[in-house]
C-alpha cells in the first residue's frame, strides 16, 4: 500500500484520494470552519498542489495513528514552512487532516491563491460527491 507521503511526493492525487476516509475532516490554515468529507478534501488538495511550487517534505514524525509531515514550498516567490497533521484509522485512511503554515506573509499569499481557486474547488468537490 502506498503511504500518504509517497503518494504526495509522486504527485499521484488518485492515490491520495484512495487514502482519504469518506468522513475525513480537513482543517485549513486559513479558514476557520473545517471542511468535512472526502470530495471537498480531495478538491482542496488537488488545488493546493497547483499553488505550491518546489514542494517537499523535510521531516516526518509518527506516534501510532498520528503523523506529522513538515514541508517547505514557495507561494508567489515567498518561502513557506508548514506541517500536515494526519490522523489515520485502523485501515490506514486519513480521518483528520490539519495544515499549519508560516510565516504570515506566505500564509496570506497561500490564502489568496486558494481563494482564487475556491469556485473551481467547490465545483470539483460537487463532481466528486
C-alpha positions in Angstrom: 0.0 0.0 0.0 1.3 3.4 -0.9 1.8 5.8 2.0 0.4 9.3 2.1 3.9 10.8 1.8 4.8 8.5 -1.2 1.5 9.5 -3.0 2.1 13.2 -2.5 5.8 13.1 -3.4 4.8 11.2 -6.6 2.1 13.8 -7.4 -0.3 10.8 -7.5 -3.5 12.5 -6.5 -5.6 9.4 -7.3 -3.5 7.5 -4.7 -4.0 10.4 -2.2 -7.8 10.1 -2.8 -7.7 6.4 -2.0 -6.0 7.2 1.3 -8.7 9.6 2.4 -11.6 8.2 4.6 -15.1 9.1 3.3 -15.7 11.1 6.5 -12.3 12.9 6.6 -12.2 16.4 8.1 -9.8 18.9 6.6 -8.7 21.9 8.7 -7.2 24.7 6.6 -4.5 27.0 7.8 -6.5 30.0 6.5 -10.2 29.1 7.1 -11.9 29.0 10.4 -14.5 26.4 9.5 -13.4 22.8 8.9 -14.2 21.1 5.6 -15.9 17.7 6.2 -15.8 14.9 3.6 -13.7 13.3 1.1 -14.9 15.2 -2.0 -14.0 18.7 -0.7 -10.8 17.5 0.9 -9.7 15.9 -2.3 -10.6 19.1 -4.3 -8.6 21.3 -1.9 -5.6 19.0 -2.0 -5.7 18.9 -5.8 -5.8 22.7 -5.9 -3.0 23.2 -3.4 -0.6 21.1 -5.4 -1.0 23.6 -8.2 -0.4 26.6 -5.9 2.7 25.3 -4.1 6.0 25.5 -6.0 9.1 23.4 -5.0 7.0 21.4 -2.5 9.0 18.9 -0.5 8.6 17.1 2.8 11.6 17.6 5.0 10.7 15.7 8.1 8.2 13.1 9.3 7.1 12.2 12.9 4.8 9.4 13.8 3.1 8.2 17.0 0.8 5.3 16.3 -2.1 6.6 14.1 -0.8 10.2 14.3 1.5 11.5 11.7 3.2 14.9 11.2 4.8 15.8 7.9 6.9 19.0 7.9 7.1 20.6 4.5 8.7 23.5 2.6 7.4 25.2 -0.5 7.1 28.6 -2.2 4.0 30.6 -3.0 4.3 33.7 -5.1 8.1 33.6 -4.5 7.7 33.5 -0.7 9.2 30.6 1.2 6.7 28.8 3.4 7.2 26.1 6.0 4.2 24.0 7.1 3.1 20.8 8.7 0.4 18.3 7.7 -1.0 16.7 10.8 -2.8 13.5 9.9 -4.9 11.0 11.9 -5.3 7.6 10.4 -7.9 4.9 11.1 -7.1 1.2 11.5 -7.2 0.7 7.7 -4.6 3.5 7.2 -7.0 6.0 5.8 -6.8 9.7 6.8 -9.7 10.7 9.0 -8.4 14.1 10.1 -6.1 16.4 8.1 -4.9 19.7 9.6 -2.4 22.0 8.0 -0.4 24.8 9.7 1.9 27.2 7.8 4.2 30.1 8.5 5.3 32.9 8.1 2.2 35.1 8.0 3.1 36.8 4.7 3.4 33.4 2.9 0.2 32.1 4.6 -1.6 35.2 3.3 -0.2 34.5 -0.2 -1.5 30.9 0.1 -4.9 32.1 1.2 -5.1 34.5 -1.7 -4.2 31.8 -4.3 -6.6 29.3 -2.8 -9.4 31.9 -2.6 -8.9 32.5 -6.4 -9.5 28.8 -6.9 -12.3 28.4 -4.5 -15.1 28.3 -7.1 -13.4 25.6 -9.0 -12.6 23.7 -5.8 -16.3 23.7 -4.9 -17.2 22.6 -8.5 -14.7 19.8 -8.3 -16.0 18.7 -4.9 -19.6 18.6 -6.2 -18.5 16.5 -9.2 -16.7 14.0 -6.8 -19.7 13.8 -4.4 
